[in-house]
């Protein structure tokens, strides 16, 4: 994934396949990132009683802080620190938050410090007011460091969202996990480094407690991959303004523009109230990163296979008017949950802006 600060598109990426997990191999005092794994080659379990000792965690040189004064090496001395790299419009990051919250609440009195390193992908995620709103909406109560220029990201040599690094009381990194999943193993590492008694209560499992939990782990090819709309990483738009014909048919795993749009590197901008995106997807869950026009909030109409969203496919953000029309209200730059169906299925989703100026960035999917 790239940003204004990033290198080539493959250097930074969100891991929307929940099985794309990476464990840091700590050997010879260096941090070595393993390759992405596949469902048939998942990472081995870690012996939490024999955690290798890695390098000292970099200093968090943040552009600002939420929920805490700046945390320095002196203030972190003797603490077990979980460095959680995230960005608020990343669906996989959002899915991990209930687990991070559970660990924070259970172990903070035993010496655990959680630092959410907010490393933005899109420009609107560099806006501290946007992050402050998202932190409140998502219930993030632990310290959050603004990493607007990816300084901390680069210091950790990180390359994906979400990513967790755990350092021991001497500051040395002992464990790393990329992507969703392996929550029990991560908690075991925390307990080992904190020297929590084996019989002591564990953190409450969010999936048992009813909190939002990750989607089931899909296999590559089971669902539509993350789909960018901007010119830099997508293939649906051309640079600059253009009017696109309404597509008669859209191949599966593909998004097509309809009507007048302006293509830019990271996003496409609707140039009329009739501007639409037609997506042929295979998934249970469909999300879209959107930002409102400068004029203010805008409705985005949703049609599934040519009709309003049926009740079984609506999300907590679905708005239904008196005529049965379904939409979402885009008042802030964020990720919006458009569809949540009963199972992984193939459908054609039409997303139509109600006013010009709407910005659309990327679709993500879940099972």
KEMARTOR-916133 format. One record per residue: residue in three letters; x, y, z of N, C-alpha, C in turn. Coordinates in pm, whole numbers, padded with zeros to 5 digits, always signed. Layout:
ALAXYZXYZXYZ
...
This chain:
UNK+00086-00117+00000+00000+00000+00000+00089+00122+00000
UNK+00041+00226-00062+00120+00345-00068+00047+00463-00008
UNK+00123+00563+00023+00070+00691+00065+00165+00793+00006
UNK+00147+00920+00045+00239+01020-00007+00382+00991+00035
UNK+00395+00917+00145+00528+00887+00199+00582+00754+00150
UNK+00495+00673+00091+00531+00534+00064+00613+00520-00062
UNK+00673+00402-00076+00744+00365-00198+00649+00298-00294
UNK+00697+00196-00367+00613+00127-00463+00489+00068-00397
UNK+00379+00047-00473+00253+00002-00416+00263-00122-00331
UNK+00354-00215-00361+00362-00339-00285+00430-00325-00151
UNK+00488-00208-00122+00568-00194+00000+00483-00191+00126
UNK+00363-00138+00114+00276-00127+00231+00140-00179+00192
UNK+00082-00260+00274-00045-00318+00234-00126-00360+00355
UNK-00256-00351+00341-00345-00407+00441-00360-00555+00408
UNK-00376-00636+00509-00392-00780+00484-00539-00814+00496
UNK-00611-00806+00384-00753-00832+00388-00783-00981+00386
UNK-00687-01065+00351-00704-01208+00372-00658-01235+00514
UNK-00752-01280+00599-00720-01293+00740-00613-01397+00766
UNK-00584-01482+00666-00481-01584+00686-00343-01532+00653
UNK-00332-01411+00601-00200-01360+00563-00128-01310+00686
UNK-00069-01402+00759-00007-01373+00886+00143-01387+00874
UNK+00215-01301+00946+00360-01307+00944+00411-01304+01086
UNK+00501-01392+01118+00563-01395+01250+00706-01348+01236
UNK+00747-01258+01322+00886-01215+01318+00974-01328+01367
UNK+01077-01358+01289+01176-01456+01330+01292-01378+01390
UNK+01317-01399+01516+01420-01324+01586+01544-01410+01599
UNK+01647-01372+01526+01769-01451+01531+01887-01359+01511
UNK+01991-01384+01585+02112-01305+01569+02090-01158+01597
UNK+01989-01125+01679+01962-00987+01714+01895-00907+01605
UNK+01848-00972+01497+01783-00899+01389+01639-00941+01377
UNK+01557-00852+01323+01418-00884+01299+01404-00923+01152
UNK+01357-01045+01126+01344-01095+00990+01197-01125+00963
UNK+01141-01065+00859+01001-01087+00828+00984-01209+00738
UNK+00899-01301+00779+00870-01418+00697+00780-01379+00581
UNK+00772-01465+00481+00684-01437+00368+00539-01457+00408
UNK+00449-01404+00327+00307-01426+00354+00275-01575+00345
UNK+00188-01617+00432+00151-01758+00433+00021-01780+00357
UNK-00008-01904+00329-00132-01941+00263-00209-02033+00356
UNK-00338-02061+00326-00416-02147+00414-00353-02284+00435
UNK-00277-02333+00337-00217-02465+00351-00081-02461+00418
UNK-00036-02338+00450+00096-02325+00509+00095-02216+00616
UNK+00009-02234+00716-00004-02135+00822+00120-02135+00909
UNK+00146-02021+00974+00265-02008+01056+00261-02107+01171
UNK+00374-02158+01213+00376-02251+01326+00345-02179+01456
UNK+00297-02252+01552+00271-02196+01683+00403-02161+01751
UNK+00397-02060+01836+00515-02012+01906+00522-02075+02044
UNK+00641-02119+02082+00663-02166+02218+00684-02043+02305
UNK+00581-02005+02378+00588-01880+02455+00685-01888+02572
UNK+00732-02007+02602+00834-02020+02708+00976-02006+02654
UNK+00988-01995+02520+01120-01983+02458+01118-01873+02352
UNK+01073-01758+02391+01066-01646+02297+01206-01590+02274
UNK+01245-01581+02148+01377-01526+02116+01381-01377+02150
UNK+01500-01328+02173+01519-01188+02211+01562-01110+02088
UNK+01480-01014+02048+01509-00933+01932+01570-00799+01970
UNK+01575-00706+01877+01632-00575+01903+01543-00491+01994
UNK+01598-00385+02047+01519-00293+02128+01419-00222+02037
UNK+01295-00210+02083+01191-00144+02004+01228+00002+01980
UNK+01204+00053+01860+01234+00193+01831+01153+00288+01920
UNK+01204+00407+01938+01134+00511+02012+01014+00557+01930
UNK+00901+00580+01995+00781+00627+01927+00788+00780+01916
UNK+00843+00826+01805+00851+00970+01778+00724+01011+01705
UNK+00621+01043+01782+00489+01070+01726+00469+01217+01697
UNK+00375+01245+01604+00337+01382+01573+00236+01436+01673
UNK+00194+01353+01766+00098+01391+01868+00041+01266+01932
UNK-00035+01284+02039-00088+01171+02113-00234+01193+02149
UNK-00308+01084+02159-00443+01082+02214-00444+00990+02335
UNK-00527+01022+02433-00548+00938+02552-00427+00926+02642
UNK-00322+01004+02617-00200+00988+02696-00104+01102+02667
UNK-00021+01141+02764+00094+01225+02730+00193+01141+02650
UNK+00293+01201+02590+00393+01123+02515+00456+01015+02601
UNK+00468+00896+02545+00530+00783+02615+00674+00769+02568
UNK+00764+00779+02661+00908+00778+02633+00969+00647+02678
UNK+01092+00616+02634+01158+00495+02685+01163+00491+02837
UNK+01181+00606+02901+01186+00608+03047+01051+00570+03107
UNK+00941+00620+03048+00809+00589+03103+00766+00446+03073
UNK+00831+00384+02974+00796+00246+02938+00889+00143+03003
UNK+00991+00190+03072+01087+00098+03134+01017+00003+03230
UNK+01047-00124+03216+00989-00225+03303+00850-00271+03261
UNK+00795-00213+03156+00661-00248+03110+00668-00343+02990
UNK+00569-00426+02978+00549-00502+02854+00466-00414+02763
UNK+00513-00390+02641+00449-00294+02552+00400-00363+02425
UNK+00273-00345+02396+00214-00390+02270+00204-00270+02178
UNK+00282-00271+02069+00276-00168+01966+00181-00217+01857
UNK+00065-00153+01846-00039-00198+01753-00049-00099+01637
UNK-00001-00139+01518-00008-00053+01400-00145-00068+01335
UNK-00209+00046+01314-00345+00043+01258-00372+00174+01186
UNK-00483+00178+01112-00536+00301+01056-00687+00286+01053
UNK-00759+00393+01078-00899+00376+01119-00994+00334+01009
UNK-00960+00351+00881-01051+00306+00776-01019+00164+00729
UNK-00927+00096+00795-00888-00041+00760-00980-00140+00831
UNK-01056-00217+00755-01153-00308+00816-01085-00413+00903
UNK-00968-00464+00861-00900-00565+00941-00853-00507+01073
UNK-00808-00381+01071-00769-00315+01195-00889-00301+01288
UNK-01001-00260+01233-01122-00244+01314-01163-00376+01377
UNK-01148-00486+01302-01187-00616+01357-01097-00661+01472
UNK-00974-00613+01476-00885-00654+01585-00905-00572+01712
UNK-00970-00458+01701-00983-00368+01816-01047-00434+01937
UNK-01154-00514+01923-01210-00577+02044-01110-00664+02119
UNK-01019-00728+02048-00919-00813+02112-00813-00729+02183
UNK-00768-00623+02116-00671-00533+02180-00734-00473+02305
UNK-00862-00434+02297-00931-00379+02413-00937-00480+02527
UNK-00967-00604+02494-00977-00707+02598-00843-00726+02668
UNK-00733-00728+02594-00600-00742+02654-00566-00621+02740
UNK-00596-00503+02688-00566-00380+02762-00640-00377+02895
UNK-00768-00409+02891-00847-00404+03014-00805-00511+03114
UNK-00768-00629+03064-00733-00739+03155-00593-00721+03214
UNK-00497-00671+03137-00357-00678+03181-00290-00543+03210
UNK-00359-00433+03192-00291-00305+03215-00249-00287+03360
UNK-00325-00344+03451-00286-00334+03592-00175-00432+03630
UNK-00140-00519+03536-00031-00615+03559+00098-00570+03489
UNK+00094-00453+03423+00215-00400+03363+00214-00391+03211
UNK+00098-00416+03146+00090-00406+03002+00059-00262+02960
UNK+00133-00212+02863+00104-00083+02799+00072-00111+02653
UNK-00038-00057+02606-00075-00068+02465-00057+00070+02401
UNK+00013+00073+02288+00027+00197+02211-00027+00171+02071
UNK-00134+00238+02036-00188+00228+01902-00112+00324+01811
UNK-00035+00269+01719+00041+00352+01626-00047+00378+01504
UNK-00105+00498+01495-00196+00528+01385-00115+00578+01266
UNK-00086+00486+01174-00008+00516+01053-00103+00522+00935
UNK-00133+00640+00883-00241+00655+00785-00205+00603+00646
UNK-00305+00551+00578-00288+00514+00438-00330+00628+00346
UNK-00448+00685+00374-00501+00791+00289-00481+00927+00356
UNK-00482+01032+00277-00456+01165+00330-00556+01205+00439
UNK-00683+01167+00424-00781+01209+00525-00754+01146+00661
UNK-00676+01036+00663-00642+00973+00791-00526+01044+00861
UNK-00470+01145+00795-00368+01228+00858-00431+01345+00935
UNK-00560+01363+00916-00632+01470+00984-00660+01426+01128
UNK-00600+01495+01225-00612+01453+01365-00756+01458+01416
UNK-00834+01550+01362-00974+01556+01404-01049+01430+01358
UNK-01018+01381+01237-01080+01257+01190-01040+01139+01278
UNK-00913+01132+01313-00866+01021+01396-00928+01030+01535
UNK-00937+01150+01590-00998+01168+01722-01142+01121+01723
UNK-01217+01155+01617-01355+01108+01607-01361+00957+01599
UNK-01274+00899+01515-01275+00753+01498-01237+00682+01627
UNK-01139+00734+01697-01098+00674+01824-01215+00670+01922
UNK-01292+00778+01927-01409+00781+02014-01516+00683+01967
UNK-01544+00685+01836-01649+00597+01782-01615+00450+01800
UNK-01486+00416+01788-01443+00276+01796-01416+00231+01939
UNK-01424+00321+02035-01401+00285+02174-01256+00254+02205
UNK-01163+00324+02140-01021+00306+02166-00983+00395+02283
UNK-00952+00335+02398-00924+00412+02520-00776+00409+02558
UNK-00694+00332+02488-00552+00325+02518-00477+00434+02442
UNK-00351+00459+02476-00275+00564+02409-00265+00541+02258
UNK-00282+00649+02183-00271+00645+02038-00167+00749+01995
UNK-00070+00704+01916+00036+00792+01866+00008+00825+01720
UNK+00006+00954+01685-00012+00995+01546+00120+00974+01471
UNK+00117+00886+01372+00236+00856+01292+00213+00906+01149
UNK+00183+01036+01137+00137+01093+01011+00234+01072+00896
UNK+00363+01079+00922+00464+01067+00817+00531+00930+00817
UNK+00467+00832+00883+00514+00694+00885+00655+00681+00945
UNK+00688+00769+01035+00821+00766+01097+00837+00642+01184
UNK+00738+00614+01266+00744+00497+01354+00732+00369+01271
UNK+00643+00372+01173+00627+00260+01079+00762+00221+01019
UNK+00834+00320+00969+00963+00292+00907+01066+00246+01009
UNK+01062+00301+01129+01158+00261+01233+01141+00114+01269
UNK+01018+00065+01265+00990-00077+01293+01008-00164+01169
UNK+01032-00102+01054+01038-00173+00926+00909-00251+00903
UNK+00800-00190+00939+00670-00252+00922+00623-00235+00778
UNK+00533-00324+00731+00483-00310+00594+00336-00344+00577
UNK+00263-00361+00688+00123-00403+00674+00038-00351+00788
UNK-00092-00338+00759-00193-00312+00861-00283-00435+00869
UNK-00326-00477+00987-00272-00441+01118-00146-00521+01148
UNK-00069-00473+01244+00054-00542+01286+00077-00516+01433
UNK+00115-00621+01506+00144-00610+01649+00287-00651+01677
UNK+00355-00570+01758+00489-00600+01808+00482-00594+01959
UNK+00540-00694+02026+00537-00696+02172+00680-00694+02224
UNK+00708-00596+02311+00840-00582+02372+00832-00616+02520
UNK+00940-00672+02572+00944-00709+02714+00984-00590+02801
UNK+01001-00614+02928+01032-00508+03023+01165-00441+03001
UNK+01254-00504+02925+01382-00442+02892+01376-00366+02759
UNK+01260-00370+02694+01241-00298+02568+01268-00380+02444
UNK+01309-00506+02459+01341-00589+02343+01215-00650+02282
UNK+01207-00647+02149+01094-00708+02079+01105-00859+02090
UNK+00996-00922+02135+00996-01067+02155+00898-01140+02063
UNK+00809-01064+01997+00704-01129+01919+00646-01027+01822
UNK+00604-01077+01705+00538-00993+01605+00431-01074+01535
UNK+00319-01011+01508+00212-01077+01435+00152-00979+01337
UNK+00134-01024+01211+00076-00941+01106-00062-00994+01071
UNK-00160-00906+01063-00294-00945+01020-00382-00987+01136
UNK-00499-01037+01100-00595-01085+01199-00558-01226+01245
UNK-00622-01268+01355-00610-01406+01399-00502-01430+01502
UNK-00492-01558+01544-00395-01603+01645-00405-01521+01773
UNK-00526-01487+01812-00544-01402+01929-00503-01471+02059
UNK-00532-01599+02069-00495-01670+02192-00343-01676+02205
UNK-00274-01701+02094-00128-01707+02099-00070-01572+02141
UNK-00123-01464+02084-00075-01331+02122-00098-01306+02270
UNK-00214-01345+02320-00239-01328+02463-00143-01413+02546
UNK-00111-01533+02498-00016-01618+02571+00121-01550+02581
UNK+00162-01482+02473+00289-01409+02477+00283-01298+02582
UNK+00173-01224+02584+00156-01118+02684+00165-01176+02825
UNK+00097-01287+02848+00096-01347+02982+00235-01395+03021
UNK+00306-01453+02924+00441-01502+02954+00533-01386+02993
UNK+00530-01279+02915+00620-01167+02941+00583-01093+03070
UNK+00455-01096+03105+00411-01034+03230+00427-01128+03350
UNK+00462-01254+03321+00474-01357+03424+00342-01376+03500
UNK+00234-01379+03424+00103-01404+03482+00090-01552+03514
UNK+00039-01583+03630+00022-01721+03672-00069-01796+03573
UNK-00031-01919+03543-00104-01997+03443-00251-02013+03478
UNK-00282-02014+03606-00421-02033+03648-00500-01904+03657
UNK-00435-01791+03635-00505-01662+03646-00602-01644+03531
UNK-00710-01570+03552-00811-01551+03447-00750-01490+03320
UNK-00803-01529+03207-00764-01473+03079-00852-01353+03047
UNK-00816-01281+02943-00902-01173+02894-01032-01231+02841
UNK-01138-01155+02849-01265-01200+02796-01258-01210+02644
UNK-01298-01325+02590-01296-01345+02445-01405-01259+02382
UNK-01370-01160+02298-01472-01074+02239-01580-01149+02162
UNK-01543-01260+02096-01644-01334+02020-01747-01398+02112
UNK-01705-01431+02234-01797-01487+02333-01880-01377+02397
UNK-01815-01261+02417-01882-01149+02484-01979-01074+02393
UNK-01980-01110+02264-02075-01047+02173-02022-00926+02101
UNK-01894-00894+02118-01836-00781+02046-01815-00817+01900
UNK-01791-00716+01819-01765-00741+01678-01638-00823+01663
UNK-01650-00936+01601-01536-01027+01583-01500-01034+01436
UNK-01380-01083+01404-01340-01095+01265-01429-01189+01187
UNK-01435-01168+01058-01502-01263+00972-01427-01395+00975
UNK-01493-01501+00933-01425-01629+00924-01310-01619+00827
UNK-01208-01700+00850-01089-01695+00766-01120-01749+00626
UNK-01107-01666+00522-01133-01714+00386-01007-01771+00324
UNK-01025-01851+00222-00913-01897+00142-00898-01803+00023
UNK-00774-01781-00024-00756-01697-00143-00842-01749-00256
UNK-00912-01660-00323-01000-01699-00432-01143-01720-00388
UNK-01167-01736-00255-01303-01756-00208-01384-01629-00217
UNK-01320-01514-00195-01391-01387-00199-01315-01288-00288
UNK-01386-01186-00330-01326-01081-00412-01213-01014-00335
UNK-01099-00992-00398-00989-00925-00328-01016-00775-00314
UNK-00943-00713-00223-00949-00569-00206-00940-00501-00342
UNK-01029-00404-00366-01041-00343-00498-01027-00192-00486
UNK-00915-00139-00538-00891+00005-00535-00957+00071-00654
UNK-00998+00197-00634-01065+00271-00740-00978+00381-00799
UNK-00879+00428-00725-00790+00531-00775-00701+00481-00887
UNK-00644+00574-00961-00563+00539-01077-00435+00466-01038
UNK-00378+00499-00922-00250+00443-00883-00255+00292-00867
UNK-00363+00239-00808-00369+00096-00780-00495+00028-00834
UNK-00580+00102-00899-00700+00043-00956-00693+00039-01108
UNK-00792-00024-01168-00795-00031-01315-00932+00007-01371
UNK-01011+00078-01289-01145+00115-01335-01152+00259-01386
UNK-01050+00341-01352-01057+00483-01386-00934+00527-01463
UNK-00952+00636-01538-00842+00703-01606-00809+00832-01530
UNK-00689+00879-01544-00650+01004-01480-00733+01120-01536
UNK-00785+01203-01445-00861+01320-01488-01007+01292-01511
UNK-01082+01393-01558-01226+01376-01578-01259+01292-01700
UNK-01362+01211-01687-01410+01129-01799-01553+01086-01769
UNK-01626+01057-01875-01762+01003-01859-01761+00859-01907
UNK-01806+00770-01819-01800+00628-01847-01938+00575-01882
UNK-01950+00490-01985-02080+00432-02020-02127+00336-01911
UNK-02257+00326-01898-02310+00232-01799-02278+00090-01847
UNK-02210+00009-01767-02168-00124-01815-02286-00219-01829
UNK-02290-00286-01942-02396-00385-01963-02375-00507-01875
UNK-02249-00543-01854-02215-00656-01767-02078-00628-01708
UNK-02059-00675-01585-01932-00654-01514-01878-00790-01473
UNK-01755-00823-01509-01699-00952-01467-01691-00962-01315
UNK-01695-01083-01264-01682-01103-01121-01547-01050-01073
UNK-01543-01002-00950-01423-00945-00887-01379-00816-00956
UNK-01475-00743-01010-01444-00623-01087-01539-00509-01050
UNK-01485-00386-01047-01566-00266-01031-01555-00182-01158
UNK-01666-00123-01201-01668-00036-01317-01739+00095-01281
UNK-01690+00205-01337-01753+00335-01316-01861+00357-01419
UNK-01962+00436-01380-02070+00474-01470-02097+00623-01452
UNK-02102+00697-01564-02127+00839-01556-01999+00919-01541
UNK-02009+01046-01505-01891+01133-01498-01815+01119-01366
UNK-01685+01093-01379-01596+01080-01264-01462+01146-01298
UNK-01391+01188-01195-01253+01234-01210-01162+01137-01137
UNK-01067+01079-01209-00974+00984-01150-00850+01054-01096
UNK-00809+01016-00976-00685+01065-00916-00606+00944-00866
UNK-00490+00968-00807-00406+00858-00763-00473+00765-00664
UNK-00532+00820-00557-00588+00737-00449-00738+00717-00456
UNK-00810+00802-00530-00956+00794-00526-01015+00840-00659
UNK-01146+00815-00672-01223+00872-00782-01326+00966-00722
UNK-01352+01075-00793-01447+01176-00746-01568+01179-00836
UNK-01688+01167-00774-01812+01176-00851-01830+01318-00901
UNK-01864+01332-01029-01882+01464-01088-02028+01498-01115
UNK-02119+01411-01075-02263+01437-01092-02340+01353-00992
UNK-02467+01390-00973-02552+01315-00881-02584+01175-00934
UNK-02557+01152-01063-02584+01021-01123-02461+00933-01131
UNK-02346+00982-01087-02223+00903-01093-02239+00777-01010
UNK-02200+00663-01066-02222+00535-00998-02100+00445-01013
UNK-02090+00349-00922-01991+00241-00928-02069+00110-00932
UNK-02037+00026-01027-02102-00104-01038-01999-00211-01005
UNK-02027-00289-00903-01933-00389-00851-01994-00528-00859
UNK-01923-00620-00924-01962-00761-00923-01869-00833-00826
UNK-01924-00874-00712-01840-00928-00605-01883-01067-00563
UNK-01792-01134-00495-01819-01264-00434-01774-01252-00289
UNK-01868-01242-00195-01834-01222-00053-01963-01222+00028
UNK-01947-01215+00156-02061-01194+00246-02070-01046+00285
UNK-01954-00985+00306-01947-00848+00356-01879-00759+00253
UNK-01937-00640+00228-01877-00543+00137-01863-00410+00211
UNK-01742-00355+00211-01714-00225+00272-01654-00133+00166
UNK-01672-00002+00185-01616+00094+00091-01568+00217+00167
UNK-01443+00257+00143-01389+00379+00202-01437+00497+00119
UNK-01507+00591+00186-01569+00705+00120-01540+00833+00197
UNK-01546+00946+00129-01536+01076+00193-01640+01168+00132
UNK-01702+01254+00213-01806+01341+00160-01747+01457+00080
UNK-01830+01521-00003-01782+01640-00074-01764+01757+00023
UNK-01698+01861-00024-01676+01979+00060-01807+02044+00103
UNK-01913+02022+00025-02043+02083+00056-02111+02021+00177
UNK-02066+01903+00220-02124+01842+00339-02169+01699+00316
UNK-02242+01641+00413-02285+01501+00404-02365+01472+00277
UNK-02352+01349+00230-02424+01310+00109-02472+01166+00124
UNK-02590+01139+00070-02641+01002+00067-02581+00928-00052
UNK-02560+00799-00031-02511+00712-00137-02611+00598-00149
UNK-02679+00590-00261-02782+00489-00281-02719+00353-00313
UNK-02777+00249-00255-02727+00112-00274-02836+00026-00336
UNK-02799-00045-00443-02890-00141-00505-02816-00273-00523
UNK-02881-00380-00486-02823-00513-00500-02901-00588-00607
UNK-02833-00624-00714-02897-00692-00826-03017-00614-00878
UNK-03002-00482-00882-03103-00396-00940-03216-00355-00847
UNK-03210-00396-00721-03317-00364-00627-03257-00311-00496
UNK-03339-00244-00413-03289-00202-00282-03239-00322-00202
UNK-03149-00295-00109-03094-00405-00027-03206-00477+00046
UNK-03218-00610+00032-03314-00685+00114-03275-00676+00261
UNK-03368-00694+00352-03336-00685+00496-03219-00773+00538
UNK-03206-00892+00479-03100-00984+00520-02962-00938+00478
UNK-02953-00832+00397-02824-00785+00346-02788-00645+00399
UNK-02870-00592+00487-02847-00458+00540-02749-00462+00657
UNK-02685-00349+00681-02590-00335+00791-02644-00233+00891
UNK-02567-00210+00997-02607-00110+01096-02606+00031+01039
UNK-02542+00050+00923-02535+00183+00861-02637+00202+00749
UNK-02717+00100+00720-02815+00110+00613-02929+00204+00653
UNK-02961+00296+00563-03076+00385+00581-03183+00344+00480
UNK-03307+00327+00528-03419+00289+00441-03523+00401+00446
UNK-03557+00459+00329-03655+00567+00331-03796+00513+00313
UNK-03893+00602+00303-04034+00562+00299-04069+00485+00172
UNK-03989+00499+00068-04015+00427-00057-03944+00292-00061
UNK-03862+00262+00042-03785+00139+00043-03645+00152-00013
UNK-03610+00271-00062-03476+00294-00114-03373+00278-00003
UNK-03261+00214-00034-03158+00190+00067-03034+00272+00034
UNK-02969+00321+00140-02852+00407+00121-02768+00407+00248
UNK-02651+00472+00241-02573+00507+00359-02549+00657+00354
UNK-02535+00719+00470-02509+00861+00479-02360+00881+00502
UNK-02295+00950+00411-02152+00975+00422-02133+01117+00477
UNK-02108+01124+00607-02089+01254+00673-01943+01280+00705
UNK-01863+01174+00715-01722+01185+00747-01643+01091+00656
UNK-01514+01117+00644-01427+01027+00568-01401+00903+00651
UNK-01442+00787+00601-01435+00665+00682-01464+00544+00594
UNK-01457+00427+00656-01499+00304+00592-01647+00283+00623
UNK-01725+00249+00520-01869+00229+00537-01904+00084+00505
UNK-01985+00026+00591-02030-00112+00571-02156-00107+00484
UNK-02140-00154+00360-02248-00143+00264-02340-00264+00265
UNK-02281-00384+00270-02359-00508+00261-02307-00607+00363
UNK-02398-00676+00430-02363-00789+00515-02470-00895+00495
UNK-02440-00992+00406-02537-01094+00371-02532-01216+00460
UNK-02613-01315+00433-02617-01436+00515-02503-01534+00488
UNK-02438-01521+00372-02332-01616+00335-02249-01555+00222
UNK-02140-01622+00189-02060-01579+00073-02140-01608-00053
UNK-02168-01504-00127-02251-01515-00247-02201-01416-00352
UNK-02243-01437-00475-02211-01344-00582-02328-01252-00610
UNK-02300-01121-00615-02404-01021-00643-02343-00905-00720
UNK-02432-00824-00778-02391-00699-00840-02445-00584-00755
UNK-02355-00504-00705-02389-00390-00619-02369-00261-00697
UNK-02470-00176-00694-02460-00045-00759-02459+00063-00650
UNK-02357+00147-00652-02337+00253-00553-02348+00385-00628
UNK-02448+00468-00593-02472+00592-00668-02464+00712-00576
UNK-02385+00811-00614-02372+00934-00537-02496+01020-00556
UNK-02544+01083-00448-02660+01171-00457-02619+01315-00488
UNK-02488+01341-00491-02440+01475-00521-02297+01466-00571
UNK-02254+01560-00653-02115+01557-00697-02019+01585-00581
UNK-01894+01540-00598-01792+01566-00497-01762+01449-00407
UNK-01844+01343-00410-01816+01225-00329-01684+01162-00373
UNK-01602+01121-00275-01475+01055-00303-01486+00908-00265
UNK-01444+00819-00355-01448+00674-00330-01307+00619-00347
UNK-01259+00542-00246-01121+00498-00242-01102+00349-00272
UNK-01162+00262-00189-01134+00119-00204-01244+00035-00141
UNK-01276-00076-00208-01366-00178-00153-01284-00283-00077
UNK-01340-00330+00032-01285-00447+00100-01400-00544+00128
UNK-01364-00670+00154-01463-00776+00160-01436-00870+00277
UNK-01540-00943+00317-01525-01038+00426-01622-01154+00409
UNK-01605-01256+00494-01689-01376+00486-01776-01389+00610
